[in-house]
Amino acid sequence: AREAGFSAAEVATDGFTVAESKAAGYSAVELKVGGYSAQECKEVDVSAKEAGFSARDVYGDGFTVSECRAAGFSARQLREGCGLNVVELKNGGFGAADLVEADFPVRLCSPWPY
């Protein structure tokens, strides 16, 4: 399909699955532009971040905080893009240094209560 000049959007509209589109050689960005979701891309091992999805897109598409972190999104991106708080980010596997980098107060990032 790609070799014949069809865009990812055209093949998606014609019923191609994301797996078929990936196998046909469409890039991560082309899959996103073609209308495939971050979740669909994840299912075929396409990086949502590489495809150009934002933290908000990915989290809104059902990724857990841990999955967002594994996909390469920072605590700052999740805080700013999704409004996640320090507890949600900690529970998703972010460490104290990540949380300080995301501009949370140090006292909230420590593993020890004050």
C-alpha positions as CSV (number, residue, x, y, z in Angstrom):
1,A,0.0,0.0,0.0
2,R,2.8,2.4,0.9
3,E,4.7,1.6,-2.2
4,A,1.6,2.3,-4.3
5,G,1.5,5.8,-2.8
6,F,-1.3,5.4,-0.3
7,S,-1.0,7.3,2.9
8,A,-1.4,5.7,6.3
9,A,-4.7,7.5,6.7
10,E,-6.0,6.0,3.4
11,V,-5.1,2.5,4.4
12,A,-6.5,3.0,7.9
13,T,-9.8,4.2,6.3
14,D,-9.8,1.1,4.1
15,G,-9.6,-1.1,7.1
16,F,-5.9,-1.9,7.5
17,T,-5.0,-2.7,11.1
18,V,-2.1,-0.9,12.7
19,A,-0.1,-4.1,12.5
20,E,-0.7,-4.3,8.7
21,S,0.2,-0.7,8.2
22,K,3.4,-1.1,10.2
23,A,4.3,-4.3,8.2
24,A,3.7,-2.2,5.0
25,G,6.5,0.1,6.1
26,Y,4.7,3.1,7.5
27,S,6.7,5.0,10.1
28,A,5.7,5.7,13.7
29,V,4.8,9.3,12.7
30,E,2.8,8.2,9.7
31,L,0.8,5.8,11.8
32,K,-0.2,8.6,14.2
33,V,-1.0,11.0,11.4
34,G,-2.9,8.2,9.8
35,G,-5.3,8.1,12.7
36,Y,-4.0,5.2,14.7
37,S,-4.1,5.7,18.5
38,A,-1.2,5.6,20.9
39,Q,-2.7,2.4,22.4
40,E,-2.8,0.8,18.9
41,C,0.8,1.8,18.3
42,K,1.8,0.4,21.6
43,E,0.2,-3.0,20.8
44,V,2.6,-3.3,17.8
45,D,5.7,-2.1,19.7
46,V,5.7,1.4,18.1
47,S,6.9,4.1,20.5
48,A,4.1,6.5,21.2
49,K,6.7,9.2,21.9
50,E,8.5,8.5,18.7
51,A,5.2,8.7,16.8
52,G,4.7,12.2,18.2
53,F,2.0,11.6,20.8
54,S,2.2,14.0,23.8
55,A,2.0,12.8,27.4
56,R,-1.6,14.1,27.5
57,D,-2.5,12.0,24.4
58,V,-0.9,8.8,25.8
59,Y,-2.3,9.1,29.3
60,G,-5.7,10.0,27.9
61,D,-5.6,6.9,25.7
62,G,-5.4,4.7,28.8
63,F,-1.7,4.3,29.5
64,T,-0.8,4.0,33.1
65,V,1.7,6.4,34.7
66,S,4.2,3.5,34.7
67,E,3.6,2.8,31.0
68,C,4.0,6.6,30.2
69,R,7.3,6.5,32.1
70,A,8.4,3.4,30.2
71,A,7.5,5.2,26.9
72,G,9.9,7.9,27.8
73,F,7.7,10.6,29.2
74,S,9.2,12.6,32.1
75,A,7.5,13.4,35.4
76,R,7.4,17.1,34.3
77,Q,5.6,16.2,31.0
78,L,3.0,14.2,32.9
79,R,2.6,16.9,35.6
80,E,2.2,19.7,33.1
81,G,0.4,17.8,30.4
82,C,-1.9,15.7,32.5
83,G,-2.1,17.4,35.9
84,L,-0.7,14.4,37.8
85,N,0.3,15.0,41.4
86,V,3.3,13.8,43.3
87,V,1.6,10.7,44.7
88,E,0.4,9.5,41.3
89,L,3.9,10.0,39.8
90,K,5.6,8.3,42.8
91,N,3.2,5.3,42.5
92,G,4.0,5.2,38.7
93,G,7.7,4.6,39.5
94,F,9.2,8.1,39.4
95,G,11.9,8.8,41.9
96,A,12.6,11.8,44.1
97,A,15.1,13.3,41.6
98,D,12.4,13.0,38.8
99,L,9.9,14.7,41.0
100,V,12.2,17.6,41.9
101,E,13.0,18.0,38.2
102,A,9.3,18.3,37.7
103,D,9.3,21.3,40.1
104,F,7.6,19.6,43.1
105,P,8.9,20.9,46.4
106,V,11.7,18.7,47.8
107,R,9.7,18.0,51.0
108,L,7.0,16.2,48.9
109,C,9.6,14.1,47.0
110,S,11.4,12.6,50.0
111,P,10.7,9.0,50.8
112,W,10.8,9.9,54.5
113,P,8.0,11.9,56.2
114,Y,9.0,15.1,57.8
